[in-house]
Amino acid sequence: MTDRIATTIASLRPCAEQHLAAYTDPSARFAFGSYDRWYTPPIQLTPLDCLAANLLSLRLSHAEVIPLFQPGPSPATKLREAMQRVLDLVPADSDLSAPAFLKLDSIDDEAFQLLRKANELTADVRRWTAVTVCKVLHRLRPHFVPLYDSVLRDFYGTAENRPVDFFAALLSDLKANQEWLGVLGNGIRTPDDRQLSVLRIADIVIWHHSRVGCLEGQRHDHR
């Protein structure tokens, strides 16, 4: 593992406001109005929480979600229990004392190891990956769990089978850029009136820049 990153979100600073505004526009055909909200108290992981991650282009069906919530020990229930441990550790509402991604010294910190363990347990669960886990848990703990997918991975130049390298690159980059990203997000609230996290702001800026681009009229994916 290395602390070097292939690129940095600082390179997107000139166009970041444009991307954030376009994605969070209530009339835009992006997931902000539907994914970035809590439909039930975000305390206990539910099947609906898993299916809500489909709003970020996952394709989980009943066949991948039901086994997590069935009785008895299985790889799927062990995965659910590991994901629940992340929720149990991190309060739903961020405060100065709560674990947060940008407060980590490194991704080897004990709190973040819980997320890494959940990611590892996906190896034995059909159609679950680190991408799936992060998209499910980020909505519930947006200040602690980073979003992770191929667009973000490609931006930082990390390998598909090495999510730890992505997390390390992201942590280093966001620590260096959190001040201006936080200012960028001032006044932008989630549909249920919470402050948008720096993790989600960075995700939106990188994803929208990479998939939509800076020029009007380019193709829009419905993520």
Backbone hydrogen bonds, N-H to C=O, Kabsch-Sander energy under -0.5 kcal/mol:
donor,donor_aa,acceptor,acceptor_aa,energy
6,A,156,Y,-1.0
11,S,8,T,-1.7
12,L,9,I,-1.8
13,R,10,A,-1.4
15,C,12,L,-1.0
16,A,12,L,-1.3
17,E,13,R,-0.5
19,H,15,C,-1.9
20,L,16,A,-2.6
21,A,17,E,-2.5
22,A,18,Q,-2.1
23,Y,19,H,-2.2
24,T,20,L,-2.1
25,D,21,A,-0.6
28,A,25,D,-2.2
30,F,28,A,-0.9
33,G,30,F,-0.6
34,S,31,A,-1.3
35,Y,31,A,-3.5
36,D,31,A,-0.7
36,D,32,F,-0.8
37,R,35,Y,-2.1
39,Y,37,R,-0.6
43,I,41,P,-2.2
44,Q,41,P,-0.6
45,L,43,I,-0.5
50,C,46,T,-1.5
51,L,47,P,-2.3
52,A,48,L,-2.1
53,A,49,D,-0.8
53,A,50,C,-0.8
54,N,51,L,-1.7
55,L,52,A,-1.8
56,L,53,A,-2.0
57,S,54,N,-1.4
58,L,53,A,-0.8
64,E,61,S,-1.2
65,V,61,S,-1.3
66,I,62,H,-2.4
68,L,65,V,-1.2
69,F,65,V,-0.6
69,F,66,I,-1.7
70,Q,67,P,-0.9
78,K,74,S,-2.3
79,L,75,P,-1.8
80,R,76,A,-2.2
81,E,77,T,-2.4
82,A,78,K,-2.0
83,M,79,L,-2.4
84,Q,80,R,-2.5
85,R,81,E,-1.7
86,V,82,A,-1.1
87,L,83,M,-1.5
88,D,84,Q,-2.6
89,L,85,R,-1.7
90,V,86,V,-2.0
94,S,92,A,-0.5
98,A,95,D,-1.0
101,F,143,H,-2.4
103,K,100,A,-1.4
104,L,100,A,-0.5
104,L,101,F,-1.4
109,D,106,S,-1.7
113,Q,109,D,-1.6
114,L,110,E,-0.7
114,L,111,A,-1.0
115,L,111,A,-0.6
116,R,112,F,-2.0
117,K,113,Q,-2.4
118,A,114,L,-2.0
119,N,115,L,-2.4
120,E,116,R,-2.0
121,L,117,K,-1.8
122,T,118,A,-0.6
122,T,119,N,-1.0
123,A,120,E,-1.5
124,D,121,L,-1.1
125,V,122,T,-1.9
128,W,125,V,-1.9
133,V,129,T,-2.4
134,C,130,A,-2.3
135,K,131,V,-2.2
136,V,132,T,-2.0
137,L,133,V,-2.8
138,H,134,C,-2.5
139,R,135,K,-0.6
140,L,136,V,-0.6
141,R,137,L,-2.3
144,F,141,R,-1.6
145,V,141,R,-2.5
153,R,149,D,-2.6
154,D,150,S,-2.5
155,F,151,V,-1.8
156,Y,152,L,-1.8
157,G,153,R,-0.8
158,T,153,R,-2.0
162,R,159,A,-1.6
165,D,162,R,-1.1
166,F,162,R,-1.2
167,F,163,P,-2.6
168,A,164,V,-2.2
169,A,165,D,-2.3
170,L,166,F,-3.0
171,L,167,F,-2.6
172,S,168,A,-2.1
173,D,169,A,-2.3
174,L,170,L,-3.1
175,K,171,L,-2.1
176,A,172,S,-1.3
177,N,173,D,-1.0
178,Q,174,L,-1.2
181,L,177,N,-1.8
182,G,178,Q,-2.4
183,V,179,E,-1.9
184,L,180,W,-2.4
185,G,181,L,-1.7
186,N,183,V,-1.2
188,I,185,G,-2.3
189,R,187,G,-0.7
190,T,194,R,-3.1
192,D,36,D,-0.6
193,D,190,T,-2.6
196,L,188,I,-1.7
201,I,197,S,-2.4
202,A,198,V,-2.7
203,D,199,L,-2.0
204,I,200,R,-2.7
205,V,201,I,-2.5
206,I,202,A,-2.5
207,W,203,D,-2.9
208,H,204,I,-2.8
209,H,205,V,-2.0
210,S,206,I,-2.4
211,R,207,W,-2.8
212,V,208,H,-2.1
213,G,208,H,-1.9
218,Q,215,L,-1.1
221,D,219,R,-0.5
